[in-house]
Amino acid sequence: MNKQFPILLFFAAMLVYGCSDDKAADKKAAPPAEPHYALAIAEKQPVEQVYKLPAQLAAYQEVSIFPKVNGYVKTVLVDVGSHVHVGQLLMVLEDPELQEAVAQAREKYSQAMSDYTISRENYERLKQADRTPGAISPMDLSTARSKTQADSALSNAEKAAWQQQQVMMAYLQVMAPFKGVITQRNVHPGALVSAEAKDGKPMLELKEIDRLRLQVAIPEAMAGTLRNNDTLSFYLSAFPGKEFKGRIARKSMNINLQYRSEPVELDVYNPDETLTPGMYADVLFDSKGNPHALSVPRTAVVTSTERKYVIAVRNGKTVRVDVQTGNESGDRVEVLGTLQPGEQVIASANDEIKEGTTIK
């Protein structure tokens, strides 16, 4: 009995081992299970998104006033912060040499006018005498006519030179070209100013601030949705929490090749002069989305170094569909491509999912 017991144990162990091998073989022979992924529907629905874009306020008009002629500053009638109107006298310069040049030009014109008057009278008398046959030779009459014409031209030239000097004299009085505020003053009475020194500081700087320009660069993808007279909201760091509004007045119609954006200007009315040029602003741009785009979950878009795509399920197989993305909001993103409305895409896609994979 004791000799048969080990033999029975051996056969029992062999039976158990054989059963285990059969189960392992069955497992190896079973086909791999098809992967299961959560799917989402590509919906024809634009995605709204609010963008915050940096911007800056600038004066509607601004000018740096340099001297047109050389001279000394005689009087400065304004200072920094002075409000001026169109045509207001800002400064008076003096230039003794220019005054002398004006006087000389006037005398030359007077002399030329006198010579022309005498020549004309002489020519008229010769014309009267020529009515008597043989009294005046044709050569004398022609010479008198030529001299009259030459004196007339010289008189006109001297008159133009005198008027030019008068215009230069007018530049000694510096007038405001438009209404605004003096924001910079760099000269005082007695200072010598030169018309040739264009690279130096201006005598005065004038800015119009009751109306301002809000300058903002709109990304290329959104620039096409904006139109003139659209109203945008903006906020200033100088006035936290306060909302301001401006109207789009000018679109540059030109894309900056470096930043891929279009410069746009908004008119901002500032009658109480609360705002000043140079203030930094954040413009809120509410993009309504592309009506031709589809929306899918953000996680459905795969971005690689070579392409951007979604993985659609067509006839039970995965297909990589190249797309371009647009607005994003929440967990949705706009896509443009050959994807069709109502198609199923893998909601959480990645580049490890191969094309042609069977999906249940």
Secondary structure, DSSP 8 states (H G I E B T S, - for coil): -TTHHHHHHHHHHHHHHHHHHHHHHHHHHS--------EEE-B-----EEEEEEEEEEEEEEEEE--SS-EEEEEE---TT-EE-TT-EEEEEE-HHHHHHHHHHHHHHHHHHHHHHHHHHHHHHHHHHTTSTTSS-HHHHHHHHHHHHHHHHHHHHHHHHHHHHHHHHHTTEEE-SSSEEEEEE---TT-EE-TT-TTS--SEEEEEEEEEEEEEEEEHHHHTT--TT-EEEEEETTEEEEEEEEEEEEE----BTTTTEEEEEEEEE-TT--S-TT-EEEEEEEE---TT-EEEEGGGEEE-SS-EEEEEEETTEEEEEEEEEEEEETTEEEEEES--TT-EEESS--TTS-TT-B--
